[in-house]
Amino acid sequence: MEEKEETPATAEFPEEEPKEKKGKGSRARRQKTEVVRKRKSQKERENPLSAAIRLAVESGKVGFGSNQSMRDLLLGKTKMAVIAKNAPLHVKEDAGKYGGLSGIPVVEFPGTSIELGAICGKPYPVLLLTVREEGVSNILDFAKK
């Protein structure tokens, strides 16, 4: 008796369906259809300037520190400056004077330098920051108020 050998072309294979992984770590089944938004903190809800500063730090070019900021204000390399509420009087006066000479607005942040540093994502206090490029934020709208 002759036995017929089945070749791959003549063999009949049942249609296999792709198997989905099951378990906690399965990413094949889960597809994100909606954008997850970060929850705003209480401070960001109260003060829209905080959200604008955070967005400017993440998407634009921002300089930190009073010495660098004073230099930028004096030379006119910046579009806007933000100073913390608890800044020493001489720093506030100098920032106002240099900003006035260069025609650059200086906005006072209603929180402390520690809060300003936390909003910027820095582990240290930020007394004065300058915005060189705002990125996608609307921080320059606060300079017009």
Backbone torsions as a table, in degrees:
resi	resn	phi	psi	omega
1	MET	NA	142.0	-179.4
2	GLU	-97.5	134.5	175.7
3	GLU	-102.3	136.4	179.0
4	LYS	-88.6	128.0	174.7
5	GLU	-91.2	135.6	179.0
6	GLU	-91.2	127.2	176.3
7	THR	-93.5	163.3	179.9
8	PRO	-58.3	-29.4	-179.8
9	ALA	-74.2	-32.9	-176.6
10	THR	-97.8	-13.2	-176.7
11	ALA	-73.0	146.1	177.6
12	GLU	-102.9	117.9	179.4
13	PHE	-112.0	138.1	176.3
14	PRO	-69.7	145.5	179.7
15	GLU	-66.2	124.5	178.7
16	GLU	-95.6	132.5	177.4
17	GLU	-93.5	142.4	178.1
18	PRO	-63.2	135.5	-178.6
19	LYS	-88.5	139.1	175.9
20	GLU	-94.9	140.5	177.4
21	LYS	-72.2	143.7	176.6
22	LYS	-118.5	142.8	179.1
23	GLY	140.9	-177.7	-176.1
24	LYS	-72.1	-37.9	-172.8
25	GLY	-90.4	11.8	-175.7
26	SER	-75.2	116.8	178.9
27	ARG	-100.6	-11.4	-177.9
28	ALA	-66.6	-36.1	-178.0
29	ARG	-79.4	-35.5	-174.2
30	ARG	-84.9	125.1	174.1
31	GLN	-125.0	132.5	179.8
32	LYS	-81.6	123.0	179.7
33	THR	-108.1	-17.0	-179.9
34	GLU	-125.0	152.5	-179.0
35	VAL	-80.3	131.9	179.0
36	VAL	-88.3	121.2	-179.9
37	ARG	-96.7	141.5	177.5
38	LYS	-73.5	137.7	179.5
39	ARG	-72.8	136.7	179.3
40	LYS	-81.7	140.8	177.6
41	SER	-76.7	171.6	-178.7
42	GLN	-62.5	-38.7	-179.9
43	LYS	-65.4	-40.0	-179.4
44	GLU	-68.7	-33.3	177.8
45	ARG	-70.0	-36.6	-179.5
46	GLU	-73.0	-38.7	-173.4
47	ASN	-124.3	108.4	179.9
48	PRO	-69.1	-16.7	176.9
49	LEU	-63.9	-33.3	179.4
50	SER	-62.5	-44.9	179.5
51	ALA	-65.4	-37.6	178.9
52	ALA	-67.2	-38.5	178.3
53	ILE	-65.3	-45.6	-179.7
54	ARG	-60.6	-42.4	179.6
55	LEU	-66.9	-37.4	178.2
56	ALA	-67.1	-38.2	178.7
57	VAL	-66.3	-40.1	-177.4
58	GLU	-75.3	-34.8	-172.0
59	SER	-112.5	-16.6	-177.3
60	GLY	-114.3	-159.4	177.1
61	LYS	-116.4	120.9	-175.8
62	VAL	-130.7	138.2	176.5
63	GLY	-106.1	140.2	-178.3
64	PHE	-112.9	151.3	174.4
65	GLY	103.5	144.5	-175.7
66	SER	-72.4	-38.2	-178.8
67	ASN	-65.9	-48.3	179.0
68	GLN	-64.6	-39.4	-179.1
69	SER	-67.2	-40.3	177.8
70	MET	-62.6	-40.9	179.0
71	ARG	-63.3	-44.0	179.3
72	ASP	-64.9	-40.0	178.4
73	LEU	-64.6	-42.3	-178.3
74	LEU	-67.4	-38.9	-178.5
75	LEU	-86.0	-9.5	178.9
76	GLY	75.0	28.6	-178.9
77	LYS	-86.6	0.5	-174.1
78	THR	-123.2	162.2	179.3
79	LYS	-98.4	-25.5	-175.1
80	MET	-164.0	154.0	176.0
81	ALA	-128.0	145.7	177.3
82	VAL	-124.5	127.1	-178.3
83	ILE	-120.1	143.2	-179.4
84	ALA	-73.8	155.5	-177.1
85	LYS	-65.9	-33.6	-176.3
86	ASN	-93.8	22.5	178.7
87	ALA	-69.0	146.4	177.0
88	PRO	-60.4	153.2	-174.8
89	LEU	-59.7	-40.1	-177.9
90	HIS	-67.5	-31.3	177.5
91	VAL	-71.2	-41.0	177.7
92	LYS	-63.0	-43.6	-179.8
93	GLU	-64.4	-45.0	-179.6
94	ASP	-64.5	-42.4	179.7
95	ALA	-63.8	-42.1	177.9
96	GLY	-64.8	-40.7	-179.3
97	LYS	-67.2	-47.9	-178.9
98	TYR	-68.5	-36.3	176.7
99	GLY	-66.3	-38.8	178.0
100	GLY	-66.6	-38.8	179.0
101	LEU	-65.8	-37.1	-177.6
102	SER	-92.9	-7.8	-178.4
103	GLY	75.1	29.9	-179.1
104	ILE	-107.5	128.8	-179.5
105	PRO	-72.4	141.2	176.4
106	VAL	-117.6	119.2	-177.5
107	VAL	-106.5	135.7	177.6
108	GLU	-90.6	124.3	176.7
109	PHE	-78.6	132.8	-175.2
110	PRO	-73.0	-4.8	-179.9
111	GLY	-105.0	-177.3	180.0
112	THR	-83.4	174.8	-179.7
113	SER	-68.8	-29.2	177.5
114	ILE	-68.9	-42.0	177.2
115	GLU	-65.7	-39.0	178.1
116	LEU	-64.7	-39.3	175.9
117	GLY	-64.8	-38.9	178.7
118	ALA	-66.9	-39.1	178.5
119	ILE	-65.1	-36.1	179.1
120	CYS	-76.6	-9.8	-179.7
121	GLY	83.5	22.6	-179.2
122	LYS	-105.6	146.0	179.8
123	PRO	-85.3	15.3	-178.8
124	TYR	-136.3	161.7	178.8
125	PRO	-68.1	143.4	176.3
126	VAL	-119.2	114.3	-177.0
127	LEU	-83.8	-40.8	-175.4
128	LEU	-145.7	134.4	176.1
129	LEU	-133.6	148.2	178.4
130	THR	-117.2	142.3	-179.8
131	VAL	-102.6	110.5	177.9
132	ARG	-86.5	-45.2	174.0
133	GLU	-133.7	130.4	-173.6
134	GLU	-81.9	-14.8	-179.1
135	GLY	68.3	-131.5	-178.9
136	VAL	-98.7	8.8	-177.6
137	SER	-85.8	167.7	177.8
138	ASN	-108.7	34.5	-173.3
139	ILE	-67.8	-26.7	-179.4
140	LEU	-71.8	-16.9	175.4
141	ASP	-66.9	-29.7	179.9
142	PHE	-73.9	-21.7	178.4
143	ALA	-75.0	-24.6	-177.7
144	LYS	-81.7	-17.6	-177.5
145	LYS	-74.4	NA	NA
